């Protein structure tokens, strides 16, 4: 049996739903709650990986950056 992989879920809220993304794979999903969005992302990612397995074991680099303020209209 293959080892489980730990992947990243990045979430943001859009209107009344949460959108979840797995940056290592490029899969997206959504849900009404955070838990639902992550569960849907897990399912979508597992289905994707059945067809397109991960080729590397590299860990993603996650960082933040600052942008200049913009004038509001």
N, C-alpha and C positions, 0 to 999 in steps of 0.2 A: 504494500500500500504506500502511496506517495505521501510525503510530509505535507502538512497544511502550510499554506503561505500566509503571511501577515501582509496585508495591503492597506493602503491609505484611503480613507473616505473624506472628501472635502464637501461640506454642505453649505448651502445658502438658501435663504427664504425668498420665494417669489410668490407674491400675493398670499394665497392660503395654503401653499404647498412648500415642501422642502425639496430642493434639487440636490442630488448627491452625485459626485464624480469620483472615479478611481483614476488618479493621474498616471499610475504605472501602466494601466491597460488602456485607458481611454473610454471606459464605459460610463454611462450616465443612467440615472433613474430618478424617480420622484416618489413622494408619499405625503400624506396629510400630517404625519408625525415624523420626528427624526428617526425613531425606531423603524417605522414603515419604509422610509426612504432608504435606510441602510440595509434592511432586509431585502428590499427590491434590488438594490445595487449588488448585494452579494449574489443573488440569484442570476442577475444579468451577467455578472462577471464570471461566475462559474460556467454558464452556458457558453460565453465567449471563449473562455480558456479551453473548453473541450475541443473547440475547432482550431484555435490559435494559441497554443501553449506559450508561456513566457520563455524566452530564449536566454535571458541573462539572470544572474542573481544579484545584480547591482541594486543597491538601495537608492531610492530617490533622494534628492537634495531639496529640502523645503526651506524657504527663506521668506523674508518680507522685504518690501521696498517702499519708499516714500515718494509720492508725487507732489508736484507743486499745486497749491490751491488754485482753483479756477473761479472766475467771476460768475456769480449767479445772475440769471436774466431777470 
